[in-house]
Amino acid sequence: MARVLIVSSYVASGHVGLSAATAVLQALGHEVTALPSVVLSNHLGWPHAAGGPLPAGELREMTAALRENGLLAGHDAVLIGYLPSPEHVAFAADLVAELRAAGPAPRIVIDPILGDAPGGLYVPVAVAEAVRARLVPLADTMTPNHFELSWLAGRALSDLEATAGAAAALAPEVLVTSPPLGPEATGVLAVRGAQRELFRTLRRGSVPHGVGDAFAAMIAAGLAPGEALGRLDALVLCSIGAPGLAIASAAPRWISAPAIGAEPHP
């Protein structure tokens, strides 16, 4: 069992952000400490939504209370997801620095939730710039999608070779989701320095929101990329056409799904 601290968005109904990551980790038998950067009724794809960011100052107060109660130390991993403002980025960076200084240092997983193709950024440019400046240097592992990696690298990444090169310069381990594999395939490109592995699966339609959050949570729990993608692919198959990911109802199926094998050196 791992203890994972997560900072990300929370929805009262559905499985995206913190709500997806927490459900996945608990289904896998791990313990979660959840700090919500945003609290919403549901994700913004629904016709109606209510709620908004939790002020960064309140997150600092919550963290202080956890610290005083002895509940902040001892996490095995920290997962940083959606952050709505530069102040939230600063909070996350300070939290990571504190946990690393306290030792033993947890694994830091940064899921830079900035945007996607074809729509582009869906956070303010100031947030994306703060993530690049303050959080990227702190990451042990990053899980950007292809658009996010391109934005962080500051250039277009038209093929696997360019994508792998940009990833190698970003963090010690970068797991690029939705790498450029054409219209029929998707997967994960795993880059650790000079080591590169490609994990491929079919691209599927009518997939609910929250898939990237679920993948990042599995990685934070310590699953290898092929193991995480195998479970994620099974979860997606169980969730096609549903209003949300079937994390609880399909748990026996996706938790036991086999790993997807790697294609070396793309």
ABEGO torsion letter per residue (X at the ends): XBBBBBBBBBBABEBBEAAAAAAAAAAAGBBBBBBBABBBABBAABABBBEEBBBAAAAAAAAAAAAAAGAABGBABBBBBBBABAAAAAAAAAAAAAAAAAOBBBBBBBBBBAEBOAAEBABBAAAAAAAAAAAAAABABBBBBAAAAAAAAGBBBABAAAAAAAAAAABABBBBBGBBAEAABBEBBBBBEABBBBBBBBBBBGBBBGAAAAAAAAAAAGBBAAAAAAAAAAAAAAABGBABBBAAAAAAAAAABBBBBBBBGX
